[in-house]
Amino acid sequence: MFSPRCFAASALACLAVTMTFTGSASASEPWPLIREELFGNKPLKESAAPFVLYAPAQAADASVVPIDIRFPAPIAGKVKVLTLVIDRNPAPVAATFTFEDAYRQLNVGERTLSTRVRIDNFSKVRAILETTDGELFMISKFVAGAGGCSAAASKDPDEAIATMGKVQVKSGASALHGETWRDGTVMIRHPNFTGMQMDAKTKNFTPARYVDKVEVRLGDKLLFAMTGGISISENPNFRFTYGTTAIADRLSVTAKDTENATFSGGEGDSGT
């Protein structure tokens, strides 16, 4: 069951930016308008950002660009919302992650979050962190890459739709990091069609259809929720670290796409 509280605000923000900036990637400086749409006149600190964003300077494949976020121990317990923005993508808000108390409550040192995104035009990629005390911090990296949103899917559209929906969830422990530290991975088989990809057979554009909501739980507690757009790569993949004292609790995920298809899975099963 999806939590309206987790998704309502971020979904509206994502929708607003998509509507405002679709087709405006050629604007000389899209960020000021994106910033105003998302954050209004709230102070946004960049030079003193207490976390780290890793992104390649040159994309090897603009349709699958790795993004890594690292939250050092001093900030890990205050992480509330992380927004990923790709300035010159047709829908600049790639994803919004909302972290819950279950994610923050056990400080196990540095926390990490990784995913893969599409870059449609040479652009700055931004990570904006809102902390539990209301502060906003931003880091930006310029990534050289183009065509990621229109790049052909790895499968024929009909085949991709027929085989989508498998969910894999894994977690791992490490003696190096201590008994309460965990590494989690969520993988969702889904073409994440952008609406900009041409079907090689029909020469028509494949309609947009993508995973727009994800909830990750540990046992019955919500760790984090994501609202996503077309900028998340095909077969969405999220890797993250977290802490737990409930050793028997399993990771599980529920996801929904823009056609209201729902997919779920947990550790030890293959999903549906």
CORPEHU-V232965 format. One record per residue. N is the residue number from 0. OMEGA is omega in whole degrees, 0 to 359 (none if undefined). NEAR is the number of other ideal C-beta (glycine too) atoms within 12 Angstrom. D_CENTER is the distance of its C-alpha to the mean C-alpha in whole Angstrom. Layout:
n=N omega=OMEGA near=NEAR d_center=D_CENTER
n=N omega=OMEGA near=NEAR d_center=D_CENTER
This chain:
n=0 omega=181 near=17 d_center=19
n=1 omega=181 near=26 d_center=17
n=2 omega=179 near=25 d_center=17
n=3 omega=182 near=16 d_center=18
n=4 omega=183 near=15 d_center=18
n=5 omega=191 near=30 d_center=14
n=6 omega=191 near=31 d_center=13
n=7 omega=184 near=18 d_center=16
n=8 omega=183 near=22 d_center=16
n=9 omega=179 near=38 d_center=12
n=10 omega=179 near=29 d_center=13
n=11 omega=179 near=18 d_center=16
n=12 omega=179 near=33 d_center=14
n=13 omega=180 near=40 d_center=12
n=14 omega=182 near=24 d_center=15
n=15 omega=181 near=25 d_center=17
n=16 omega=178 near=38 d_center=16
n=17 omega=182 near=34 d_center=16
n=18 omega=185 near=18 d_center=19
n=19 omega=191 near=23 d_center=20
n=20 omega=176 near=35 d_center=19
n=21 omega=179 near=27 d_center=19
n=22 omega=183 near=17 d_center=22
n=23 omega=183 near=24 d_center=22
n=24 omega=181 near=29 d_center=20
n=25 omega=179 near=15 d_center=24
n=26 omega=187 near=20 d_center=24
n=27 omega=179 near=11 d_center=26
n=28 omega=182 near=15 d_center=23
n=29 omega=188 near=33 d_center=21
n=30 omega=182 near=31 d_center=19
n=31 omega=179 near=16 d_center=22
n=32 omega=177 near=21 d_center=21
n=33 omega=180 near=39 d_center=18
n=34 omega=181 near=31 d_center=18
n=35 omega=180 near=18 d_center=21
n=36 omega=185 near=27 d_center=19
n=37 omega=192 near=37 d_center=16
n=38 omega=180 near=30 d_center=18
n=39 omega=181 near=14 d_center=22
n=40 omega=179 near=11 d_center=24
n=41 omega=177 near=16 d_center=23
n=42 omega=181 near=15 d_center=24
n=43 omega=186 near=30 d_center=21
n=44 omega=179 near=20 d_center=22
n=45 omega=186 near=22 d_center=21
n=46 omega=184 near=10 d_center=24
n=47 omega=183 near=15 d_center=23
n=48 omega=185 near=27 d_center=20
n=49 omega=178 near=28 d_center=20
n=50 omega=187 near=34 d_center=17
n=51 omega=174 near=23 d_center=16
n=52 omega=174 near=36 d_center=13
n=53 omega=176 near=21 d_center=14
n=54 omega=182 near=33 d_center=14
n=55 omega=176 near=23 d_center=17
n=56 omega=179 near=16 d_center=19
n=57 omega=180 near=16 d_center=20
n=58 omega=175 near=32 d_center=18
n=59 omega=177 near=16 d_center=20
n=60 omega=186 near=23 d_center=18
n=61 omega=178 near=32 d_center=16
n=62 omega=181 near=34 d_center=14
n=63 omega=183 near=28 d_center=13
n=64 omega=182 near=39 d_center=12
n=65 omega=177 near=29 d_center=11
n=66 omega=180 near=39 d_center=9
n=67 omega=177 near=29 d_center=10
n=68 omega=176 near=41 d_center=11
n=69 omega=177 near=27 d_center=14
n=70 omega=177 near=37 d_center=16
n=71 omega=185 near=20 d_center=19
n=72 omega=183 near=22 d_center=21
n=73 omega=182 near=15 d_center=23
n=74 omega=187 near=30 d_center=20
n=75 omega=181 near=33 d_center=18
n=76 omega=181 near=26 d_center=20
n=77 omega=182 near=28 d_center=19
n=78 omega=181 near=42 d_center=15
n=79 omega=181 near=32 d_center=14
n=80 omega=174 near=35 d_center=11
n=81 omega=179 near=45 d_center=9
n=82 omega=176 near=42 d_center=8
n=83 omega=181 near=51 d_center=7
n=84 omega=174 near=44 d_center=10
n=85 omega=194 near=47 d_center=12
n=86 omega=191 near=38 d_center=15
n=87 omega=171 near=38 d_center=17
n=88 omega=180 near=47 d_center=15
n=89 omega=172 near=35 d_center=16
n=90 omega=191 near=44 d_center=13
n=91 omega=180 near=47 d_center=12
n=92 omega=181 near=46 d_center=10
n=93 omega=182 near=50 d_center=6
n=94 omega=172 near=50 d_center=4
n=95 omega=180 near=41 d_center=6
n=96 omega=178 near=43 d_center=7
n=97 omega=185 near=37 d_center=10
n=98 omega=184 near=38 d_center=12
n=99 omega=183 near=26 d_center=16
n=100 omega=181 near=18 d_center=19
n=101 omega=177 near=25 d_center=19
n=102 omega=187 near=39 d_center=16
n=103 omega=198 near=27 d_center=18
n=104 omega=182 near=23 d_center=22
n=105 omega=182 near=27 d_center=22
n=106 omega=180 near=24 d_center=22
n=107 omega=181 near=28 d_center=22
n=108 omega=183 near=24 d_center=22
n=109 omega=174 near=28 d_center=19
n=110 omega=180 near=40 d_center=15
n=111 omega=175 near=32 d_center=13
n=112 omega=182 near=39 d_center=9
n=113 omega=173 near=33 d_center=8
n=114 omega=181 near=41 d_center=6
n=115 omega=185 near=35 d_center=8
n=116 omega=175 near=49 d_center=8
n=117 omega=175 near=48 d_center=11
n=118 omega=184 near=46 d_center=14
n=119 omega=179 near=40 d_center=16
n=120 omega=179 near=31 d_center=19
n=121 omega=192 near=23 d_center=20
n=122 omega=166 near=40 d_center=17
n=123 omega=172 near=32 d_center=16
n=124 omega=185 near=47 d_center=13
n=125 omega=171 near=41 d_center=12
n=126 omega=180 near=42 d_center=11
n=127 omega=182 near=41 d_center=12
n=128 omega=169 near=43 d_center=13
n=129 omega=181 near=32 d_center=15
n=130 omega=182 near=25 d_center=17
n=131 omega=177 near=20 d_center=20
n=132 omega=171 near=13 d_center=23
n=133 omega=179 near=16 d_center=21
n=134 omega=178 near=24 d_center=21
n=135 omega=178 near=30 d_center=18
n=136 omega=181 near=35 d_center=17
n=137 omega=169 near=33 d_center=16
n=138 omega=178 near=33 d_center=16
n=139 omega=176 near=25 d_center=16
n=140 omega=177 near=33 d_center=16
n=141 omega=180 near=23 d_center=18
n=142 omega=176 near=37 d_center=17
n=143 omega=180 near=22 d_center=20
n=144 omega=182 near=34 d_center=19
n=145 omega=174 near=24 d_center=19
n=146 omega=185 near=23 d_center=19
n=147 omega=183 near=41 d_center=16
n=148 omega=180 near=41 d_center=15
n=149 omega=180 near=26 d_center=19
n=150 omega=182 near=29 d_center=19
n=151 omega=176 near=25 d_center=21
n=152 omega=184 near=36 d_center=19
n=153 omega=180 near=22 d_center=20
n=154 omega=169 near=23 d_center=22
n=155 omega=184 near=18 d_center=25
n=156 omega=180 near=30 d_center=23
n=157 omega=178 near=17 d_center=25
n=158 omega=181 near=16 d_center=25
n=159 omega=179 near=25 d_center=21
n=160 omega=183 near=23 d_center=21
n=161 omega=186 near=13 d_center=24
n=162 omega=184 near=17 d_center=22
n=163 omega=172 near=33 d_center=19
n=164 omega=179 near=27 d_center=18
n=165 omega=180 near=23 d_center=18
n=166 omega=175 near=38 d_center=16
n=167 omega=180 near=31 d_center=16
n=168 omega=181 near=36 d_center=16
n=169 omega=170 near=27 d_center=18
n=170 omega=180 near=31 d_center=18
n=171 omega=178 near=19 d_center=21
n=172 omega=179 near=20 d_center=23
n=173 omega=178 near=16 d_center=25
n=174 omega=180 near=9 d_center=28
n=175 omega=184 near=11 d_center=28
n=176 omega=180 near=20 d_center=25
n=177 omega=189 near=18 d_center=27
n=178 omega=182 near=16 d_center=27
n=179 omega=182 near=22 d_center=25
n=180 omega=177 near=29 d_center=22
n=181 omega=173 near=36 d_center=19
n=182 omega=182 near=26 d_center=17
n=183 omega=177 near=37 d_center=14
n=184 omega=175 near=28 d_center=13
n=185 omega=178 near=43 d_center=11
n=186 omega=183 near=32 d_center=12
n=187 omega=179 near=43 d_center=12
n=188 omega=182 near=31 d_center=15
n=189 omega=183 near=39 d_center=14
n=190 omega=182 near=41 d_center=15
n=191 omega=180 near=47 d_center=13
n=192 omega=184 near=37 d_center=16
n=193 omega=187 near=39 d_center=15
n=194 omega=181 near=27 d_center=19
n=195 omega=184 near=32 d_center=20
n=196 omega=182 near=35 d_center=21
n=197 omega=175 near=19 d_center=24
n=198 omega=184 near=23 d_center=26
n=199 omega=181 near=15 d_center=28
n=200 omega=186 near=12 d_center=31
n=201 omega=185 near=13 d_center=31
n=202 omega=174 near=9 d_center=30
n=203 omega=177 near=13 d_center=28
n=204 omega=177 near=20 d_center=24
n=205 omega=182 near=32 d_center=22
n=206 omega=179 near=21 d_center=21
n=207 omega=173 near=27 d_center=17
n=208 omega=187 near=28 d_center=16
n=209 omega=176 near=43 d_center=12
n=210 omega=182 near=44 d_center=10
n=211 omega=179 near=39 d_center=10
n=212 omega=177 near=40 d_center=10
n=213 omega=171 near=46 d_center=9
n=214 omega=179 near=40 d_center=11
n=215 omega=182 near=46 d_center=12
n=216 omega=170 near=35 d_center=16
n=217 omega=190 near=36 d_center=18
n=218 omega=179 near=21 d_center=22
n=219 omega=183 near=16 d_center=22
n=220 omega=178 near=27 d_center=20
n=221 omega=175 near=31 d_center=16
n=222 omega=177 near=43 d_center=14
n=223 omega=178 near=41 d_center=11
n=224 omega=179 near=39 d_center=9
n=225 omega=166 near=44 d_center=6
n=226 omega=186 near=42 d_center=7
n=227 omega=179 near=41 d_center=6
n=228 omega=185 near=47 d_center=9
n=229 omega=183 near=44 d_center=10
n=230 omega=174 near=53 d_center=9
n=231 omega=187 near=47 d_center=6
n=232 omega=172 near=41 d_center=9
n=233 omega=182 near=36 d_center=12
n=234 omega=183 near=31 d_center=12
n=235 omega=185 near=43 d_center=8
n=236 omega=179 near=34 d_center=9
n=237 omega=177 near=45 d_center=7
n=238 omega=188 near=29 d_center=10
n=239 omega=174 near=40 d_center=11
n=240 omega=183 near=38 d_center=15
n=241 omega=179 near=47 d_center=16
n=242 omega=178 near=35 d_center=20
n=243 omega=170 near=29 d_center=22
n=244 omega=178 near=20 d_center=26
n=245 omega=189 near=20 d_center=26
n=246 omega=183 near=15 d_center=26
n=247 omega=182 near=11 d_center=27
n=248 omega=180 near=24 d_center=24
n=249 omega=168 near=25 d_center=21
n=250 omega=174 near=43 d_center=18
n=251 omega=181 near=33 d_center=17
n=252 omega=169 near=43 d_center=14
n=253 omega=182 near=32 d_center=14
n=254 omega=178 near=44 d_center=12
n=255 omega=176 near=31 d_center=14
n=256 omega=187 near=31 d_center=14
n=257 omega=173 near=30 d_center=15
n=258 omega=179 near=19 d_center=19
n=259 omega=170 near=13 d_center=19
n=260 omega=182 near=24 d_center=19
n=261 omega=181 near=26 d_center=18
n=262 omega=181 near=33 d_center=17
n=263 omega=178 near=29 d_center=17
n=264 omega=179 near=30 d_center=18
n=265 omega=178 near=27 d_center=19
n=266 omega=176 near=26 d_center=20
n=267 omega=175 near=15 d_center=24
n=268 omega=187 near=17 d_center=23
n=269 omega=180 near=17 d_center=22
n=270 omega=182 near=26 d_center=20
n=271 omega=none near=20 d_center=21
